[in-house]
Amino acid sequence: MPTVIIDAQLCKGCGLCTDACPRSLIIIGKETNSQGYFTAQYIDTKSECTGCALCAQMCPDIAIEVFK
């Protein structure tokens, strides 16, 4: 089962990953990082992620890793 890891310290909350995810498994959360940005969070509780890695490809800050 694929896993998505988001480095909150690199994330600037741009939302490109949320738009890219075909299953809407990434959201912009309510917590901020040390720079004050609301960061992306992976919320797959039902193992719906296919491991397509579109979220990681769209991230301009290289804050997302996808493991299959």
Backbone as CSV, one residue per row, in Angstrom:
resi,resn,N_x,N_y,N_z,CA_x,CA_y,CA_z,C_x,C_y,C_z
1,MET,0.834,-1.171,0.000,0.000,0.000,0.000,0.885,1.244,0.000
2,PRO,0.616,2.190,-0.876,1.424,3.410,-0.987,1.325,4.295,0.254
3,THR,2.393,5.025,0.492,2.450,5.955,1.608,2.954,7.301,1.113
4,VAL,2.348,8.365,1.596,2.759,9.721,1.249,3.320,10.375,2.498
5,ILE,4.521,10.927,2.368,5.148,11.630,3.482,5.360,13.078,3.067
6,ILE,4.835,13.998,3.878,4.955,15.419,3.601,5.848,16.048,4.672
7,ASP,6.923,16.675,4.243,7.826,17.371,5.158,7.218,18.742,5.456
8,ALA,6.638,18.881,6.623,5.923,20.104,6.992,6.832,21.324,7.022
9,GLN,8.112,21.125,7.307,9.026,22.266,7.371,9.365,22.811,5.984
10,LEU,9.245,21.993,4.944,9.489,22.449,3.574,8.222,22.968,2.905
11,CYS,7.067,22.525,3.372,5.785,22.879,2.754,5.434,24.344,2.998
12,LYS,4.972,25.009,1.934,4.536,26.403,2.053,3.029,26.545,1.874
13,GLY,2.319,25.414,1.818,0.866,25.447,1.768,0.290,26.021,0.480
14,CYS,0.966,25.836,-0.629,0.503,26.421,-1.897,-0.770,25.754,-2.419
15,GLY,-1.000,24.485,-2.041,-2.217,23.788,-2.447,-2.149,23.078,-3.785
16,LEU,-1.013,23.121,-4.455,-0.895,22.425,-5.741,-1.079,20.918,-5.591
17,CYS,-0.608,20.366,-4.492,-0.756,18.926,-4.263,-2.217,18.547,-4.027
18,THR,-2.961,19.423,-3.368,-4.369,19.126,-3.114,-5.158,19.106,-4.416
19,ASP,-4.800,19.991,-5.334,-5.461,20.008,-6.643,-5.052,18.816,-7.492
20,ALA,-3.821,18.350,-7.334,-3.296,17.271,-8.170,-3.803,15.892,-7.759
21,CYS,-4.126,15.703,-6.502,-4.533,14.373,-6.020,-5.899,13.990,-6.586
22,PRO,-5.946,12.920,-7.391,-7.219,12.528,-8.000,-8.239,11.982,-6.995
23,ARG,-7.790,11.611,-5.820,-8.693,11.068,-4.802,-8.917,12.007,-3.624
24,SER,-8.392,13.221,-3.724,-8.550,14.252,-2.672,-8.093,13.762,-1.301
25,LEU,-6.905,13.159,-1.274,-6.381,12.610,-0.028,-5.408,13.545,0.676
26,ILE,-5.178,14.718,0.096,-4.298,15.705,0.711,-5.101,16.986,0.904
27,ILE,-4.983,17.538,2.100,-5.688,18.785,2.429,-4.683,19.791,2.988
28,ILE,-5.076,21.045,3.027,-4.288,22.046,3.746,-4.824,22.055,5.176
29,GLY,-3.966,21.711,6.100,-4.369,21.550,7.491,-4.482,22.857,8.253
30,LYS,-4.769,22.726,9.537,-4.949,23.886,10.412,-3.705,24.185,11.230
31,GLU,-2.687,23.337,11.103,-1.456,23.548,11.851,-0.447,24.294,10.985
32,THR,0.374,25.108,11.622,1.402,25.839,10.891,2.780,25.261,11.187
33,ASN,3.691,25.485,10.255,5.069,25.066,10.475,5.845,26.216,11.118
34,SER,7.141,26.074,11.249,7.946,27.098,11.922,8.015,28.413,11.145
35,GLN,7.675,28.370,9.851,7.671,29.578,9.038,6.306,30.262,9.027
36,GLY,5.316,29.626,9.658,3.984,30.217,9.759,3.028,29.826,8.648
37,TYR,3.413,28.858,7.809,2.546,28.409,6.722,1.623,27.288,7.187
38,PHE,0.375,27.311,6.734,-0.515,26.179,6.946,-0.079,25.105,5.961
39,THR,0.231,23.927,6.453,0.860,22.903,5.627,-0.117,21.833,5.146
40,ALA,0.292,21.154,4.093,-0.491,20.055,3.539,-0.422,18.850,4.467
41,GLN,-1.512,18.094,4.494,-1.569,16.881,5.306,-2.184,15.752,4.486
42,TYR,-1.608,14.586,4.622,-2.095,13.378,3.955,-3.134,12.731,4.869
43,ILE,-4.347,12.489,4.357,-5.444,12.013,5.208,-6.040,10.687,4.760
44,ASP,-5.250,9.824,4.168,-5.760,8.553,3.656,-5.982,7.566,4.799
45,THR,-7.220,7.438,5.243,-7.529,6.509,6.333,-8.051,5.171,5.827
46,LYS,-8.426,5.112,4.564,-9.005,3.882,4.005,-8.105,3.239,2.957
47,SER,-6.845,3.630,2.913,-5.884,3.091,1.948,-6.368,3.243,0.510
48,GLU,-6.820,4.438,0.171,-7.304,4.714,-1.176,-6.212,5.216,-2.111
49,CYS,-5.045,5.564,-1.584,-3.954,6.104,-2.396,-3.476,5.046,-3.387
50,THR,-3.323,5.468,-4.632,-2.858,4.551,-5.673,-1.359,4.647,-5.898
51,GLY,-0.706,5.619,-5.290,0.729,5.808,-5.460,1.085,6.483,-6.770
52,CYS,0.176,7.238,-7.342,0.408,7.885,-8.639,1.503,8.946,-8.569
53,ALA,1.746,9.505,-7.404,2.781,10.498,-7.136,2.564,11.836,-7.843
54,LEU,1.351,12.116,-8.262,1.066,13.418,-8.865,1.290,14.545,-7.861
55,CYS,0.993,14.282,-6.608,1.193,15.286,-5.561,2.670,15.665,-5.470
56,ALA,3.542,14.673,-5.485,4.979,14.931,-5.389,5.505,15.637,-6.633
57,GLN,4.968,15.291,-7.782,5.406,15.919,-9.029,5.019,17.393,-9.079
58,MET,3.897,17.745,-8.489,3.411,19.129,-8.519,4.052,20.017,-7.453
59,CYS,4.640,19.430,-6.437,5.180,20.205,-5.316,6.428,20.989,-5.729
60,PRO,6.355,22.323,-5.720,7.510,23.122,-6.115,8.627,23.145,-5.060
61,ASP,8.308,22.723,-3.843,9.295,22.745,-2.763,9.887,21.373,-2.461
62,ILE,9.516,20.372,-3.239,9.988,18.995,-3.071,9.768,18.532,-1.624
63,ALA,8.584,18.810,-1.107,8.244,18.484,0.271,7.498,17.152,0.396
64,ILE,7.193,16.495,-0.737,6.382,15.288,-0.701,7.144,14.110,-1.293
65,GLU,7.092,12.986,-0.582,7.663,11.735,-1.066,6.546,10.696,-1.095
66,VAL,6.523,9.879,-2.136,5.537,8.807,-2.245,6.289,7.489,-2.319
67,PHE,5.928,6.558,-1.439,6.522,5.234,-1.411,5.459,4.224,-1.774
68,LYS,5.786,3.353,-2.712,4.831,2.321,-3.136,5.023,1.049,-2.366
